[in-house]
Every structure is written in structure tokens, then in C-alpha cells.
Amino acid sequence: MAALMAGTALAGCGGNNGASKADGTADSASKAASGAKGSVYWLNFKPEIDETLQDLAKKYTKAKGVDVKVVTAASGTYYTTLTAEMDKSNPPTLFVIGNQQGVKDWGDFALDLKGTAIEKELNTDAYNLYDANGKLVSIGYCYECYGIIANPTLIEQAGHTMDEIKNFDGLKAVAEDIHKRAAELKFDAFSSSDMDDSSSWRFTGHMANLEYFYEEKAAGKAWTECPATITGDYLPNFKNLYDLCINNSLTAPTDLSAGGHNAEEEFINGKAAFFVNGSWEFAAVSEKVPNAVMIPYYCGVEGEEKAGLNCGTENCWAVNANVSADDQQATIDFMVWLVSDPDASKIMVEQLGVMPYKNAVASSNGFLQNAEAYSADGCYVMDWATNYQPNVDEYRKDLVSALNAYNADQSDANWAKVKEAFVDGWAKQYKAIQG
């Protein structure tokens, strides 16, 4: 999800009336009246909700008389920004530790959240991160899902139904038929699968997860830390789905390396029946394709008729253990307000999809409802094993390079280079981060 981050570092909150001043700090009379002692500084991980958070910060400051500052890190720089900010005299009181590598790197800076008011608001422990000693380092504040977004209307126009798509064979039959008749139908099967920075994460991060997940599943135990090596046993299944996407698409595989195609627009404008992406696309997609649904990564694995969507998060709150007790309390109070206040939680849910808190407003995100429906039907959830990719930027960069070579010439020799980047590259980058 770091590849989704965009924008520049932003700061500022508060308003110019009521209990807050134009510079974003509560006036002294308001603070005295509310009894507020501490303040909040949230270093935000998700740029797409920056504007929302700035507004919520103003509302909270006005209502509670507590200073709240929200800063959003620039694209791909979250932990670099966090390192710099933690060295300042007024460091973030609220920040993100989103995976087990983050727990190792930043766990000592995090307050143990067990027994706190925000921990008591949770309705599940599924998205929480602990260190080796059992400290609750960070807690998920939303979770998301990803898979293949489908337009049932276009599929029906092609003479098929969603009921035909229950495994890879069904998906392949429908996609290849649509692609073969694209000129006649005026739409193709898959939207573009570009390999530039704005799109490649959908395949080197998200779709790659199917390989990691099925390794976990075969071993009978989910990863709790980055393994030193992977087997690549399910790389042929990744290849099944990847080949289907690039060879039955609006854009030829040889034209994917430079990017420049807008897969979202292609889908919502009815030019493609399938779009590889996640639940964060629901608002944009549903506006023009209100009956869009999300289906699993069908890839030819035995028993995949009972597969569900890829569900997880890298969005986990941590509270700074090294700030004052007043700032810690102010931060936890703010967190509780975000997930329990009817108006605040409604705004957060509209932006994030689902918040795993018992008093948060229910989500109206259709793709997350698809995920819940699969689970209710007894399908297994594909957890985000991709979060464990070692030295993630370098690992994915090598994958992109290998996939671009394969896209240009789909030879066995070039696929062998993809496997090398996928499997040997994992071991290489694991060693790199171990020092």
C-alpha cells in the first residue's frame, strides 16, 4: 500500500472560530474550560484521507479544546519521515507501525496498548500487531480487501454470467471469449496492467500475495515474521492469472512497461469487464458501475472454489511511548472519538471502508461486503502475506524489471528470470535487511 501514497507533507489543523485558532491550536480559555492537558500529533500514512483528517482535527479541537496536528508523509517516504520527526522536540504522538518488520524497527517507541480505552473499543484482534514479548504494539484502524473487480453487466452482454466464474477455468473461459470478441463487443476482458510506479504494485505486491498465501496455507500456519526463503511452489499459479490479465487486455503486453494507461477509467467507462484492484476503489467504481463486484484471485489452485478475498491492513495505529503521559492520554482519547463518535466514525468509514471497532458506523463499501459474504459462505480469507516482502522497494523493483522483460517476450527463459527475481530475490533482500 505504500505505493499508493502520494502528495507532499502537509500540516495544519484547527479553524478560525469557536474553540480553535487560525494556526490550528486551541485557545487558552477553551483548553482551560475543557480541562485538556495534552495535545495530539498524528503522522498520517494514508494521503487519500489527508483532507478528511484535517477537517476531523478541526472538529475535535473545536469540540474538545485539544490541539490536534495532522501531517501526511510524502509518497513512499513514511518511515523516512517518521525517523526525522521522531528526532524532533515535538515528535508524533500517533503514528503507524503496519507490519512485523515495522514492529522490529519501531516497537520500542510504541506504548503497550493492552488495557487502554482504544483497545477496549476493538471488535476483533485480527489486525493487531504484537512484539516477541507480547506487547500490543499497534492496532488496525481499518482493513481493506483486494482481488478482481468485475462488471456483471458487461459479462452478461458477452453472453456469460457471474455464476460461471467460480475458479480459474471459469474465469479463463469468460475472459478469453470476451477478448476474442472485443471488436464486436466494444469492450475487452481486462483493463491495462501497466508496470509503471502508479500500477505495478497491483501485481508485484497484491497479486504476488497469492503465491505467498498458498505457501502459508500448504504449511498450515500463517507467517508471523519474514521467512528467510520462499519456495515459489505456487508461482505457476501466479503465472496463470498474470498471463490471463496481460494477454486478454485492452493493452498489449509489449506496451505495459512505460505505463500511461488509466486502468480505473478504462473499467468505469465500460471498456473492460475486469479490473485488478482493491476496496479503496469502491467509491470511484460504484458511481458508474453500481453493480460492480469483487471476486477472488482464481489461479488454478485445487479447492479454490472456496477462496475468498485478500483481506488485511498495513494501517495500524501506534502511540508514542516517549511523549508525556498527558499527550498519550490526549492521543488515546482522540482515537476513541474517531472510532466511536457517530459523526466522526461515519466520516472515517466512508473513507476507509471498514473500521474494526464495536461502536464504529457500519461500512457501506460493497467490495468489503463481498469479502464478508465469502467468509459467511465458509470461504477462506487470503491474508496479506505480502506485508512480509523483505526490503520491499528493492524487491519489487527487481520484479518489475523481470516482468517487463517477460511482457516483451513471453519465453520460458524470461519467465525463469521472473522466478529468480521472485524467489532468489526474496532470499537476497532478506539477507540485505539482516545486515
C-alpha positions, 0 to 999 in steps of 0.5 A, a space after each residue: 500500500 505504500 505505493 499508493 501514497 502520494 502528495 507532499 507533507 502537509 500540516 495544519 489543523 484547527 479553524 478560525 472560530 469557536 474553540 480553535 485558532 487560525 494556526 490550528 491550536 486551541 485557545 487558552 480559555 477553551 483548553 482551560 474550560 475543557 480541562 485538556 492537558 495534552 495535545 495530539 500529533 498524528 503522522 498520517 500514512 494514508 494521503 487519500 484521507 489527508 483532507 478528511 483528517 484535517 477537517 476531523 482535527 478541526 472538529 475535535 479541537 473545536 469540540 474538545 479544546 485539544 490541539 490536534 496536528 495532522 501531517 501526511 508523509 510524502 509518497 513512499 517516504 513514511 518511515 523516512 519521515 517518521 525517523 526525522 520527526 521522531 528526532 524532533 522536540 515535538 515528535 508524533 504522538 500517533 503514528 503507524 507501525 503496519 507490519 512485523 518488520 515495522 514492529 522490529 524497527 519501531 516497537 520500542 517507541 510504541 506504548 503497550 496498548 493492552 488495557 487502554 480505552 482504544 483497545 477496549 473499543 476493538 471488535 476483533 484482534 485480527 489486525 493487531 500487531 504484537 512484539 516477541 514479548 507480547 506487547 500490543 504494539 499497534 492496532 488496525 484502524 481499518 482493513 481493506 480487501 483486494 482481488 478482481 473487480 468485475 462488471 456483471 453487466 458487461 459479462 452478461 452482454 458477452 453472453 456469460 454470467 457471474 455464476 460461471 466464474 467460480 475458479 480459474 477455468 471459469 474465469 479463463 473461459 469468460 475472459 478469453 471469449 470476451 477478448 476474442 470478441 472485443 471488436 464486436 463487443 466494444 469492450 475487452 476482458 481486462 483493463 491495462 496492467 501497466 508496470 509503471 510506479 502508479 500500477 505495478 504494485 497491483 501485481 508485484 505486491 497484491 497479486 504476488 500475495 497469492 503465491 505467498 498465501 498458498 505457501 502459508 496455507 500448504 504449511 498450515 500456519 500463517 507467517 508471523 515474521 519474514 521467512 528467510 526463503 520462499 519456495 515459489 511452489 505456487 508461482 505457476 499459479 501466479 503465472 496463470 492469472 498474470 498471463 490471463 490479465 496481460 494477454 486478454 487486455 485492452 493493452 498489449 503486453 509489449 506496451 505495459 512497461 512505460 505505463 500511461 494507461 488509466 486502468 480505473 477509467 478504462 473499467 468505469 467507462 465500460 471498456 473492460 469487464 475486469 479490473 485488478 484492484 482493491 476496496 479503496 476503489 469502491 467509491 470511484 467504481 460504484 458511481 458508474 458501475 453500481 453493480 460492480 463486484 469483487 471476486 477472488 484471485 482464481 489461479 488454478 489452485 485445487 479447492 479454490 472454489 472456496 477462496 475468498 478475498 485478500 483481506 488485511 491492513 498495513 494501517 495500524 495505529 501506534 502511540 508514542 511511548 516517549 511523549 508525556 503521559 498527558 499527550 498519550 492520554 490526549 492521543 488515546 482519547 482522540 482515537 476513541 472519538 474517531 472510532 466511536 463518535 457517530 459523526 466522526 466514525 461515519 466520516 472515517 468509514 466512508 473513507 476507509 471502508 471498514 473500521 474494526 471497532 464495536 461502536 464504529 458506523 457500519 461500512 457501506 463499501 460493497 467490495 468489503 461486503 463481498 469479502 464478508 459474504 465469502 467468509 459467511 459462505 465458509 470461504 477462506 480469507 487470503 491474508 496479506 502475506 505480502 506485508 512480509 516482502 523483505 526490503 520491499 522497494 528493492 524487491 519489487 523493483 527487481 520484479 518489475 524489471 523481470 516482468 517487463 522483460 517477460 511482457 516483451 517476450 513471453 519465453 520460458 527463459 524470461 519467465 525463469 528470470 521472473 522466478 529468480 527475481 521472485 524467489 532468489 530475490 526474496 532470499 537476497 533482500 532478506 539477507 540485505 535487511 539482516 545486515 
